[in-house]
Amino acid sequence: MRTRLDCFPCFLRQVLIALRFSRLKEHQKAQVLKAVLPIIQEANLELTPAHTTTLIHRRVRQLLGQDPFRDIKREYNQVALRMYPALRRLLLGHPRGPLWAATRLAIAGNVIDFGIFSSVDIEGTIRRALEGPLAVEHYEAFREALGRSPQVLYLLDNAGEVAFDRLLIEVLKEMGKQVVAVLKGSAVINDATMEDAQEVGLQGLAELIHNGSDCVGTILELCSAGFRERFMQAPLVISKGQGNFETLMNAPRADVFFLFQSKCDVVSRELGLERGAMLLLGKGLSPGRYPGA
């Protein structure tokens, strides 16, 4: 997915969101914002928006001397963990079955994204995911692909959200699947790192690895050679989040299922959907509803 003109206001907004989580005074925030402007001016329209936002957030962290999202990540890990027992009971008793419910809850958890939103409605999003249709519903194709795959490479997205991913990973484990959960190599926005995975209890449920990068999404050429090999060899990939969709929609492999919410106008137009749409999208499948879903 290439960068569009409408991405430029979002680049600026992402800097502002990061600065809201800092303790700088107003004039200091203005200095940081101005220092980031050259990166935005030089954005390559042939690359994905994530290429530019990766550079932006590296520069912001460098100028601040810290990760501005560290505290909010911990807060939402705890918020999601408090919800976890009730959500676990819900999916185990759901009439559509644990896999269906856990998949919907994982998509609902994708609303926890402070790179785009400054506040989130988790409970309302859960209700919408469980009670309404998805804009793109490839659940039957997903279930069939799981049936063929002994192992799943699960690309995690945001802190807080990873507690919702834990629910789906537990169901996959109960189905006999070996799960490899992939985290960021170091801090970027509120994306999950090894520390977040351990905080929400993923150790022991999945093999935890990182992609060797601080890039937004999964920019394969910026990831470690070891991760790229795991990515290409995995029989099935679950990709969480809009950033991973942006960067992997044209990845050189077919068996990828994207679970996310379309949070910006650019991605929504690319998909022909309304902003806020929820998707379980199989790579290479028609965006229309999968037969039998």
C-alpha positions as CSV (number, residue, x, y, z in Angstrom):
1,M,0.0,0.0,0.0
2,R,1.5,3.3,-1.1
3,T,1.4,6.6,0.9
4,R,-1.4,9.0,-0.2
5,L,-1.7,12.7,0.3
6,D,-4.2,12.1,3.1
7,C,-1.5,10.4,5.1
8,F,0.3,13.6,5.7
9,P,-2.1,15.1,8.3
10,C,-2.0,11.7,10.0
11,F,1.8,11.8,10.2
12,L,1.5,15.1,12.1
13,R,-1.3,13.8,14.3
14,Q,0.8,10.8,15.3
15,V,3.5,13.2,16.5
16,L,0.9,15.2,18.5
17,I,-0.5,12.0,20.1
18,A,3.0,11.0,21.2
19,L,3.7,14.4,22.6
20,R,0.5,14.3,24.7
21,F,2.0,11.4,26.6
22,S,5.1,13.3,27.4
23,R,5.7,15.8,30.2
24,L,7.2,18.5,28.0
25,K,6.0,22.1,28.2
26,E,4.2,23.5,25.2
27,H,7.2,25.3,23.7
28,Q,9.3,22.1,24.0
29,K,6.5,20.1,22.3
30,A,6.6,22.7,19.5
31,Q,10.3,22.2,19.1
32,V,9.9,18.4,18.8
33,L,7.1,18.8,16.2
34,K,9.2,21.2,14.1
35,A,12.2,18.8,14.3
36,V,10.1,16.0,12.8
37,L,8.8,18.0,9.9
38,P,11.7,17.2,7.6
39,I,10.9,13.5,7.8
40,I,7.4,14.2,6.7
41,Q,8.5,16.5,3.9
42,E,10.7,13.8,2.5
43,A,8.1,11.0,2.8
44,N,8.4,8.6,-0.2
45,L,5.0,8.2,-1.8
46,E,6.0,4.9,-3.4
47,L,6.5,3.3,0.0
48,T,3.9,2.4,2.7
49,P,2.8,5.0,5.3
50,A,4.5,2.7,7.9
51,H,7.9,3.5,6.4
52,T,7.5,7.2,7.2
53,T,5.8,6.6,10.6
54,T,8.7,4.3,11.6
55,L,11.1,7.2,11.0
56,I,8.9,9.7,12.7
57,H,8.6,7.7,15.9
58,R,12.3,6.9,16.0
59,R,13.0,10.6,15.9
60,V,10.4,11.4,18.5
61,R,11.8,8.8,20.9
62,Q,15.3,10.2,20.2
63,L,14.3,13.8,20.9
64,L,12.3,12.8,24.1
65,G,15.0,10.5,25.3
66,Q,12.3,7.9,26.3
67,D,9.3,6.0,25.0
68,P,6.3,8.2,25.5
69,F,3.9,5.3,25.3
70,R,5.5,3.2,28.1
71,D,3.0,4.1,30.8
72,I,-0.1,3.9,28.7
73,K,0.9,0.5,27.5
74,R,1.2,-0.8,31.0
75,E,-2.1,0.8,31.9
76,Y,-4.0,-0.9,29.1
77,N,-2.3,-4.3,29.7
78,Q,-3.8,-4.1,33.1
79,V,-7.2,-2.9,31.9
80,A,-7.4,-5.8,29.4
81,L,-6.2,-8.3,32.0
82,R,-9.0,-7.3,34.3
83,M,-11.5,-8.1,31.5
84,Y,-9.8,-11.4,30.6
85,P,-11.7,-13.8,33.0
86,A,-15.1,-12.6,31.9
87,L,-14.2,-12.7,28.2
88,R,-12.8,-16.2,28.7
89,R,-16.0,-17.4,30.2
90,L,-17.9,-15.7,27.4
91,L,-16.1,-17.4,24.6
92,L,-16.2,-20.9,26.2
93,G,-20.0,-20.7,26.4
94,H,-20.6,-18.9,23.1
95,P,-23.2,-20.7,20.9
96,R,-21.0,-20.1,17.8
97,G,-18.1,-21.9,19.5
98,P,-14.8,-20.7,21.1
99,L,-12.9,-20.2,17.9
100,W,-15.5,-17.9,16.4
101,A,-15.9,-15.9,19.6
102,A,-12.1,-15.7,20.2
103,T,-11.5,-14.5,16.7
104,R,-14.2,-11.7,17.1
105,L,-12.7,-10.7,20.4
106,A,-9.2,-10.5,18.9
107,I,-10.5,-8.2,16.3
108,A,-12.3,-6.1,18.9
109,G,-9.1,-5.8,20.9
110,N,-7.5,-4.0,17.9
111,V,-9.3,-0.8,18.9
112,I,-6.6,-0.3,21.6
113,D,-4.3,1.8,19.4
114,F,-2.9,5.0,20.8
115,G,-0.9,5.6,17.6
116,I,-4.2,6.6,16.1
117,F,-6.7,7.2,18.9
118,S,-6.3,9.2,22.1
119,S,-9.2,7.2,23.8
120,V,-10.9,4.0,23.1
121,D,-14.3,2.4,23.8
122,I,-13.4,-1.2,24.5
123,E,-16.7,-2.5,25.8
124,G,-18.7,-1.0,22.9
125,T,-16.3,-2.4,20.4
126,I,-16.6,-5.9,22.0
127,R,-20.4,-5.7,21.7
128,R,-20.2,-4.6,18.1
129,A,-17.8,-7.5,17.2
130,L,-19.9,-10.2,18.9
131,E,-23.3,-9.0,17.9
132,G,-22.9,-7.5,14.4
133,P,-21.5,-8.7,11.1
134,L,-17.9,-8.1,10.1
135,A,-17.4,-5.9,7.0
136,V,-15.3,-8.8,5.6
137,E,-15.9,-12.2,6.9
138,H,-13.6,-15.0,5.8
139,Y,-14.1,-17.1,8.9
140,E,-14.8,-20.4,7.1
141,A,-11.7,-20.0,5.0
142,F,-9.8,-19.2,8.2
143,R,-11.2,-22.3,9.9
144,E,-10.3,-24.5,7.0
145,A,-6.8,-23.1,6.8
146,L,-6.3,-23.8,10.5
147,G,-7.4,-27.4,9.9
148,R,-4.5,-27.8,7.5
149,S,-1.9,-26.1,9.6
150,P,-0.1,-27.6,12.6
151,Q,1.6,-24.4,13.4
152,V,0.5,-20.7,13.4
153,L,2.8,-17.7,13.2
154,Y,0.8,-15.0,15.0
155,L,1.9,-11.4,14.4
156,L,0.9,-9.4,17.5
157,D,0.0,-5.7,17.3
158,N,-0.6,-3.5,20.3
159,A,-0.1,-3.6,24.1
160,G,-3.5,-4.2,25.9
161,E,-4.7,-5.8,22.7
162,V,-2.3,-8.8,23.4
163,A,-4.6,-9.9,26.3
164,F,-7.4,-10.3,23.7
165,D,-4.9,-12.2,21.5
166,R,-4.2,-14.4,24.5
167,L,-7.8,-15.7,24.3
168,L,-7.4,-16.7,20.6
169,I,-4.0,-18.2,21.2
170,E,-5.4,-20.3,24.0
171,V,-8.1,-21.6,21.7
172,L,-5.6,-22.4,19.1
173,K,-3.5,-24.3,21.6
174,E,-6.6,-26.2,22.7
175,M,-7.1,-27.2,19.0
176,G,-3.6,-28.7,19.1
177,K,-1.8,-25.9,17.2
178,Q,1.7,-24.8,17.9
179,V,1.7,-21.0,18.1
180,V,4.7,-18.7,17.5
181,A,3.8,-15.2,18.7
182,V,5.8,-12.4,17.1
183,L,6.6,-9.1,18.9
184,K,8.5,-6.0,18.0
185,G,12.2,-6.0,18.6
186,S,12.0,-2.7,20.5
187,A,9.6,0.0,21.4
188,V,7.5,1.7,18.7
189,I,4.2,3.6,19.5
190,N,2.2,1.2,21.7
191,D,3.1,-1.9,19.8
192,A,3.7,-5.0,21.9
193,T,7.2,-6.0,22.9
194,M,8.4,-9.0,24.9
195,E,7.7,-7.2,28.1
196,D,4.1,-6.7,27.2
197,A,3.7,-10.4,26.2
198,Q,5.0,-11.5,29.5
199,E,2.9,-9.1,31.4
200,V,-0.3,-10.5,30.0
201,G,0.8,-14.1,30.4
202,L,1.7,-15.3,27.0
203,Q,4.9,-17.1,28.1
204,G,4.2,-20.8,28.1
205,L,1.2,-20.5,25.8
206,A,3.3,-19.7,22.7
207,E,6.8,-19.5,21.6
208,L,7.7,-15.8,21.9
209,I,10.0,-14.3,19.3
210,H,10.6,-10.8,18.0
211,N,11.0,-9.5,14.5
212,G,14.3,-7.7,15.2
213,S,12.9,-4.3,14.2
214,D,11.2,-1.2,15.6
215,C,9.2,-0.7,12.4
216,V,5.6,0.2,12.4
217,G,3.7,-2.9,11.0
218,T,6.0,-5.6,9.6
219,I,8.3,-4.1,7.0
220,L,10.0,-7.3,5.9
221,E,13.2,-5.7,4.6
222,L,13.7,-4.0,8.0
223,C,13.2,-7.2,10.0
224,S,15.9,-9.7,11.0
225,A,16.9,-12.5,8.6
226,G,15.8,-15.0,11.2
227,F,12.3,-13.6,11.4
228,R,12.0,-13.4,7.6
229,E,12.8,-17.1,7.3
230,R,10.2,-18.0,10.0
231,F,7.6,-15.8,8.2
232,M,8.2,-17.5,4.8
233,Q,8.3,-21.0,6.2
234,A,5.2,-20.8,8.5
235,P,2.3,-22.8,7.2
236,L,-0.2,-20.1,8.3
237,V,0.1,-16.5,9.4
238,I,-2.3,-14.5,11.5
239,S,-1.6,-10.8,11.1
240,K,-3.1,-8.4,13.7
241,G,-3.6,-4.7,13.1
242,Q,-3.9,-2.2,10.4
243,G,-0.1,-1.5,10.3
244,N,0.6,-5.2,9.5
245,F,-2.1,-5.1,6.8
246,E,-0.5,-2.0,5.2
247,T,2.9,-3.6,5.1
248,L,2.0,-7.2,4.3
249,M,-1.0,-6.9,1.9
250,N,1.5,-7.6,-1.0
251,A,3.8,-9.9,0.9
252,P,5.2,-12.8,-1.2
253,R,3.1,-15.5,0.4
254,A,-0.6,-16.5,0.3
255,D,-1.6,-18.1,3.6
256,V,-2.1,-14.9,5.6
257,F,-5.2,-13.9,7.5
258,F,-5.6,-10.2,8.5
259,L,-7.6,-9.5,11.7
260,F,-8.0,-5.8,12.2
261,Q,-10.2,-2.7,12.2
262,S,-9.8,-0.2,9.4
263,K,-9.0,3.0,11.4
264,C,-8.2,5.6,8.7
265,D,-9.7,6.9,5.6
266,V,-6.8,5.9,3.3
267,V,-7.0,2.2,4.3
268,S,-10.8,2.2,4.2
269,R,-10.8,3.6,0.7
270,E,-8.2,1.1,-0.4
271,L,-10.6,-1.6,0.8
272,G,-13.8,0.1,-0.3
273,L,-15.2,0.1,3.2
274,E,-16.3,2.6,5.8
275,R,-13.9,3.8,8.5
276,G,-14.1,1.6,11.6
277,A,-14.9,-1.6,9.6
278,M,-13.9,-4.9,11.2
279,L,-12.3,-7.5,9.0
280,L,-11.2,-11.1,9.0
281,L,-9.6,-11.0,5.6
282,G,-7.8,-13.8,3.9
283,K,-5.0,-12.6,1.6
284,G,-5.9,-13.1,-2.0
285,L,-9.6,-13.7,-1.2
286,S,-12.3,-11.4,-2.5
287,P,-13.2,-8.7,0.1
288,G,-16.8,-9.8,-0.3
289,R,-18.3,-12.3,2.2
290,Y,-16.8,-15.7,1.9
291,P,-19.4,-18.4,0.9
292,G,-20.8,-20.1,3.9
293,A,-19.6,-17.4,6.4
